[in-house]
Amino acid sequence: AGCEVVLWSRCVGEKLLTLIYFCVEFVSKMTFFHFGNCVALAYVPYVIVYKCSGLAEYSAFWKCVQAGGAYLFTQLCKMMLLATFFPESTVAAGGLDITGEFLKCTV
């Protein structure tokens, strides 16, 4: 009887380890599949629009990169301007500094 219990527990242990290994493999594959699915859902529509709109035929990719760089540079300049020349609000917490917010909106 004792030998059967040892064999049974060894068999259950091996099956449990096999099941755990399968679950880990399945989860890692599902995680990668989910990542690929999210990337496809996020970026493939833009690729389709780029390819089907005729932009690809006129070598507009470099122009899109330049426009993105100009946008980032403009935002950096805007942040530096706001941080350098506009004072911190002195209104109590929960209050609204109308003048300061108006000045920030003018940038």
C-alpha positions as a Python dict, from the first residue, in 0.01 Angstrom:
ca = {
    (1, 'A'): (0, 0, 0),
    (2, 'G'): (287, 238, 84),
    (3, 'C'): (454, 176, -250),
    (4, 'E'): (133, 255, -436),
    (5, 'V'): (96, 586, -250),
    (6, 'V'): (453, 685, -339),
    (7, 'L'): (400, 593, -705),
    (8, 'W'): (62, 770, -708),
    (9, 'S'): (209, 1087, -551),
    (10, 'R'): (502, 1079, -794),
    (11, 'C'): (262, 1041, -1086),
    (12, 'V'): (44, 1327, -957),
    (13, 'G'): (354, 1541, -898),
    (14, 'E'): (478, 1481, -1252),
    (15, 'K'): (134, 1557, -1396),
    (16, 'L'): (112, 1870, -1183),
    (17, 'L'): (452, 1988, -1303),
    (18, 'T'): (351, 1916, -1661),
    (19, 'L'): (29, 2112, -1609),
    (20, 'I'): (218, 2406, -1455),
    (21, 'Y'): (469, 2403, -1742),
    (22, 'F'): (184, 2397, -1995),
    (23, 'C'): (10, 2687, -1818),
    (24, 'V'): (329, 2894, -1811),
    (25, 'E'): (390, 2827, -2181),
    (26, 'F'): (28, 2907, -2263),
    (27, 'V'): (30, 3232, -2064),
    (28, 'S'): (359, 3346, -2214),
    (29, 'K'): (232, 3272, -2565),
    (30, 'M'): (-100, 3442, -2488),
    (31, 'T'): (84, 3744, -2349),
    (32, 'F'): (288, 3774, -2667),
    (33, 'F'): (-23, 3718, -2879),
    (34, 'H'): (-207, 3989, -2682),
    (35, 'F'): (86, 4229, -2730),
    (36, 'G'): (93, 4162, -3103),
    (37, 'N'): (-282, 4206, -3123),
    (38, 'C'): (-267, 4542, -2941),
    (39, 'V'): (17, 4665, -3164),
    (40, 'A'): (-175, 4559, -3474),
    (41, 'L'): (-492, 4732, -3357),
    (42, 'A'): (-302, 5048, -3269),
    (43, 'Y'): (-77, 5090, -3574),
    (44, 'V'): (-208, 4890, -3868),
    (45, 'P'): (-492, 5137, -3947),
    (46, 'Y'): (-235, 5414, -3982),
    (47, 'V'): (-20, 5197, -4208),
    (48, 'I'): (-324, 5117, -4422),
    (49, 'V'): (-416, 5486, -4450),
    (50, 'Y'): (-55, 5573, -4537),
    (51, 'K'): (-31, 5307, -4805),
    (52, 'C'): (-377, 5361, -4956),
    (53, 'S'): (-385, 5741, -4952),
    (54, 'G'): (-105, 5789, -5202),
    (55, 'L'): (137, 5934, -4949),
    (56, 'A'): (369, 5638, -4995),
    (57, 'E'): (395, 5708, -5368),
    (58, 'Y'): (528, 6059, -5318),
    (59, 'S'): (795, 5974, -5058),
    (60, 'A'): (604, 6162, -4790),
    (61, 'F'): (737, 5948, -4504),
    (62, 'W'): (1036, 6178, -4451),
    (63, 'K'): (799, 6479, -4450),
    (64, 'C'): (590, 6311, -4180),
    (65, 'V'): (904, 6254, -3971),
    (66, 'Q'): (1008, 6618, -4018),
    (67, 'A'): (660, 6738, -3918),
    (68, 'G'): (673, 6521, -3605),
    (69, 'G'): (1016, 6661, -3516),
    (70, 'A'): (894, 7018, -3567),
    (71, 'Y'): (595, 6948, -3345),
    (72, 'L'): (817, 6807, -3068),
    (73, 'F'): (1054, 7105, -3094),
    (74, 'T'): (760, 7348, -3075),
    (75, 'Q'): (622, 7176, -2766),
    (76, 'L'): (966, 7184, -2600),
    (77, 'C'): (995, 7558, -2668),
    (78, 'K'): (645, 7611, -2530),
    (79, 'M'): (729, 7424, -2209),
    (80, 'M'): (1053, 7618, -2165),
    (81, 'L'): (870, 7948, -2219),
    (82, 'L'): (600, 7858, -1966),
    (83, 'A'): (852, 7736, -1709),
    (84, 'T'): (1082, 8037, -1748),
    (85, 'F'): (863, 8343, -1781),
    (86, 'F'): (532, 8264, -1611),
    (87, 'P'): (529, 8276, -1230),
    (88, 'E'): (394, 8003, -1008),
    (89, 'S'): (40, 8060, -892),
    (90, 'T'): (8, 8209, -543),
    (91, 'V'): (-364, 8134, -509),
    (92, 'A'): (-463, 7908, -221),
    (93, 'A'): (-525, 7540, -290),
    (94, 'G'): (-858, 7486, -459),
    (95, 'G'): (-868, 7844, -589),
    (96, 'L'): (-850, 7958, -949),
    (97, 'D'): (-584, 8200, -1072),
    (98, 'I'): (-770, 8352, -1365),
    (99, 'T'): (-492, 8592, -1467),
    (100, 'G'): (-221, 8323, -1456),
    (101, 'E'): (-432, 8075, -1649),
    (102, 'F'): (-515, 8339, -1911),
    (103, 'L'): (-145, 8419, -1956),
    (104, 'K'): (-63, 8049, -1994),
    (105, 'C'): (-333, 8012, -2260),
    (106, 'T'): (-179, 8292, -2466),
    (107, 'V'): (137, 8093, -2530),
}
